[in-house]
Amino acid sequence: MTNRQFHDVYRGMRVLVTGHTGFKGSWLTSWLTYLGAEVIGVSSYLPSDPCNFVALKLNEKIKHIECDIRDLAQLKAIFESNRPDMVFHLAAQALVIRSYNDPKLTFDTNVSGTVNVLESIRATRSVKTAVIITSDKCYQNVEWTWGYRENDRLGGDDPYSASKACAEIVAHAYMKSFFTDDYPRVATVRAGNVIGGGDWAADRIVPDTVRAFAKKEMANIRNPYATRPWQHVLEPLSGYLWLGANLLQSRKLHGESFNFGPDQKVNQSVKELLDTFQLFWQGGKWSHTSVTSEKKESTLLKLSCDKALHFLEWHAVLSFMDTVSLTAEWYKAYYGGEKNMYDFTLQQITHYVAEAAKQKLPWVNEE
């Protein structure tokens, strides 16, 4: 397959990714390197041990810069010296439970950090496009049964969700107040619960389960009947990349927000996820641990992706079974001693692209 995805706009582009050492950030960085981009990664730390960024040896393939996005002066200097063409902002404090334990850090990182990224973009004339990644939890969740649309009310009862709603408001204020010329062109994106290989974050269902299974221990799960719109990490990333390509080629999507999620039929419970994961892992057991906590977590949250379908002709590619299978196979390879996880990751990306090509999605171009 000739590699001409996303109209080939990323080849030779200088792309700055904040939060590139994180789960989604490391997958996005891998895909960008595969597409021929020159990646500048900005992150303050390695988020876990093990860490996908380390497992893939991405420090050998990109320019890796340590910087806390709360430090405006350093961040602006990085933008000025590297002159990126495009920006993907993923850096965040991304855990709901941690947001209860450290709300100030959460707001400082997710709100003030986003302000600093936007200020750095405003001060750097080379930036043509930017995609600001927030979260599906930016919506005021009343746990209704239909999907939230991009114009539904923002909000959040926990510090993490509230911080992401604030980040959306901040981004749109910058779009309307400052980004009014041809460039930069900026949009925000919101995605549901992503899973995939290389996630080792604390207090997340798949990483907690994998850690237990790898040690042949029982995985203890808090809420097996909560439902989520599970999607493989490559699904929203294809949306982010396609949106970035469209922003580069036309201003009509500037200032917009987009949801990227799975098919509406994909909304399985935690129990269904773990039971399916067991099938592909071929071993491991889990149990329900009853935990009483005043720290609320939502049990139902769905997104409507009709806007992405209409304006970008984007929709999810993988079935629920394929999503879980790819995730389990990645972890099995890692814990099985696979020496080149970067190549294994690229194989999964190639598989995903091939599936998208079968569905004739416009971001796949095999000319």
WOFEN-V193323 format. One record per backbone hydrogen bond with DSSP energy under -1.0 kcal/mol. NH is the residue of the N-H (numbers start at 1). CO is the residue of the C=O. Records with the same first field share a line. If there is no record, write none. Layout:
# WOFEN-V193323
NH: CO ; CO
This chain:
# WOFEN-V193323
4: 2
6: 363
8: 5
9: 6
12: 36
13: 10
15: 38
16: 86
17: 40
18: 88
19: 42
22: 19
26: 22
27: 23
28: 24
29: 25
30: 26
31: 27
32: 28
33: 29
34: 30
35: 31
36: 33
37: 32
38: 13
40: 15
41: 63
42: 17
43: 65
55: 51
56: 52
57: 54
58: 53
60: 57
61: 58
62: 58
63: 39
65: 41
67: 43
71: 68
72: 70
75: 71
76: 72
77: 73
78: 74
79: 75
80: 76
81: 77
82: 78
83: 79
85: 14
86: 14
87: 129
88: 16
89: 131
90: 18
99: 95
100: 96
101: 97
102: 98
106: 102
107: 103
108: 104
109: 105
110: 106
111: 107
112: 107
113: 108
115: 111
116: 112
117: 113
118: 114
119: 115
120: 116
121: 117
122: 118
123: 119
124: 121
127: 124
128: 85
129: 85
130: 185
131: 87
132: 187
133: 89
134: 189
136: 191
138: 135
139: 136
140: 153
141: 139
148: 302
152: 149
155: 138
162: 158
163: 159
164: 160
165: 161
166: 162
167: 163
168: 164
169: 165
170: 166
171: 167
172: 168
173: 169
174: 170
175: 171
176: 172
177: 173
178: 174
179: 174
180: 178
185: 128
187: 130
188: 256
189: 132
190: 258
195: 231
208: 204
209: 205
210: 206
211: 207
212: 208
213: 209
214: 210
216: 213
217: 212
219: 285
221: 287
226: 223
227: 299
228: 268
230: 228
231: 193
233: 195
235: 232
237: 233
238: 234
239: 235
240: 236
241: 237
242: 238
243: 239
244: 240
245: 241
246: 242
247: 243
248: 244
249: 245
250: 246
254: 251
255: 186
256: 253
258: 188
260: 190
266: 263
267: 265
270: 226
271: 224
273: 269
274: 270
275: 271
276: 272
277: 273
278: 274
279: 275
280: 276
281: 277
282: 278
287: 219
289: 221
296: 294
304: 148
309: 305
310: 306
311: 307
312: 308
314: 308
323: 319
324: 320
325: 321
326: 322
327: 323
328: 324
329: 325
330: 326
331: 327
332: 328
333: 329
334: 330
335: 331
336: 332
337: 334
338: 333
344: 340
345: 341
346: 342
347: 343
348: 344
349: 345
350: 346
351: 347
352: 348
353: 349
354: 350
355: 351
356: 352
357: 353
358: 354
359: 355
360: 357
361: 356
364: 361
